[in-house]
Amino acid sequence: MASSHGTPPVFNNKVISWIDHRLPIFSYMEKEYHHFPTPRNFNYFWNFGAIATVMLVLMIATGVVLATNYTPHVTMAFDSVERIMRDVPSGWLIRYLHMTGASFFFIAVYVHIFRGMYYGSYKSPRELLWILGVIIFLLMMATAFMGYVLPWGQMSFWGATVITSLFSAIPVVGDSIVTWLWGGFAVDNPTLNRFYALHYLLPFIIVAVVALHVVALHVHGSNNPLGIDPKGPQDTVPFHPYYTMKDGFGVMVFLIVYAGFAFFAPNYLGDAANYIPANPLVTPTHIVPEWYFLPFYAILRAIPNKLGGVIAMFGAIAVLFVLPWLDTSRVRSASFRPIYKWFMFILVADVIVLGVCGANPPEGWYVPIAQVATLYYFFHFLILLPVLGKIERPLPLPPSIADAVLKKKAG
Amino acid sequence: MATASIPAGGHSDPTRRDFLMVATGAMGAIGTIAVAWPFINNLNPAADTLALSTVEVNVAPVQVGQAITVKWRGKPLFIRHRTPEEIKAADEVPMSELRDPQTDNSRVTDTAKKVRPEWLIMIGVCTHLGCVPLGNNPGDPKGEYGGWFCPCHGSMYDTSGRIRKGPAPLNLAIPGYLFTSDTLVRVG
């Protein structure tokens, strides 16, 4: 804090000085977001944390506005959403922004996660930063799942039925847990009400965990594409103006793509079946979750055993928690790990294959392909990472960031 | 980048950087307004609320001396078919006696500038603190001026709905209305 060490900061403006002396928000902002030494060699992958934050704020803003017009009762939920689309001024826009925003929030977070995995941002001393990130990811998935139930379309209802029924696979307590989730004997009004309450609550919990995530980041500073620590001021630049401007630019480009979808193809990423009001007596031919859940859905269905599938699905996220300890390599960035680099790309391809399998009915070739892809996913985390770190010969690391940047300019 | 000499104590010529800063700032401001607009517009009344904002009343069944109350925009609308005595009493009140001076004629003119003194159409909300005054139903107390009486704090309105006694500051409000025929009136 400003007053406990060093010279107190000086502000020209007397009002700002007065406030800062009592609650040092201004000197905090100066330190953490102005002068903060940031590696000078960021690439555009480093924009996606800021982009994700912008999307979080956007989702909360559009969500609160939707909440002023939505009715969380099974007889009125679907119609209240249609009223928002047709009768509420600008309602169609707010709804499409929220719907498309969820997809783009996940796009930003998946790119952000890829950056972390490729460049070794999860390694010491950033293990807890990474774990906080996985917690945010889990909270996002819970929020998105409950949010999708609220319009009470066919996919809302049946997606809710399938995913809540999963928990009955847990031995002994499974059925009780499902009853507690449902508040009854099936997904019905009590379920809708509690999902609405939690969907409104969780984003604010996400905000709190994001704050912890950013505080944890600022303890040791950001990683960088070379994966080597900054050795002095020649390796860093002040966060403002270099990365305020670069992030600002990246956010703008991202928002342009987002606006393109929200205005011109808002239903492209969604499922048409959700425009049919929920019918508890008729199951749609294909129950499919939103695209960002497809890889996990494929893993769930790949295991022929009910409990096995549930364990595999949650296991796919659990391995992320322990990633810092699975990877034994002392080198952070995949730029200097020639073998691991290729396996990262194969992993991305594997996740996409899983996604395609998840989108299709589990028939024909999709079954063995999903099983192989699931096996490969766990092979990557549980076998490849621990072994590769020990046997791989990394490329020589540059002496410093400045060195590498200047050499690149000269050569 | 063009080098600009900075004379002591004065402005240098605007540089390209200055232009970019101002241009970016202006675009940022326009962008912010463009994003904020739908969120604020969203607070406006929705189509279903707007649909209820106009009401058409058939006043043919209202006898001379009778009054009806119609719900309009969530509030009571008083429609009284005034007797010739009530009209005469309203006309004869001098402006100096009125807290909120308004001629009776001006209070019975529709939006097409046609005067129909026999039809008094007002919003039945007391201008003091918002109670609904009595006087529309037969047997209601009408106060000392033969119009309406507000039981909450004792405001009394005359046969033109103008405040004469009690704490209310203004006359009962007249909404914009149009007689689309002799017996059909559209309010709002």
Interface residues (C-beta under 8 A of the other chain):
Chain A: A61 V65 T68 N69 R83 R86 D87 V88 P89 S90 G91 L93 I94
Chain B: W37 P38 F39 N41 N42 L43 N44 P45 A46 A47 D48
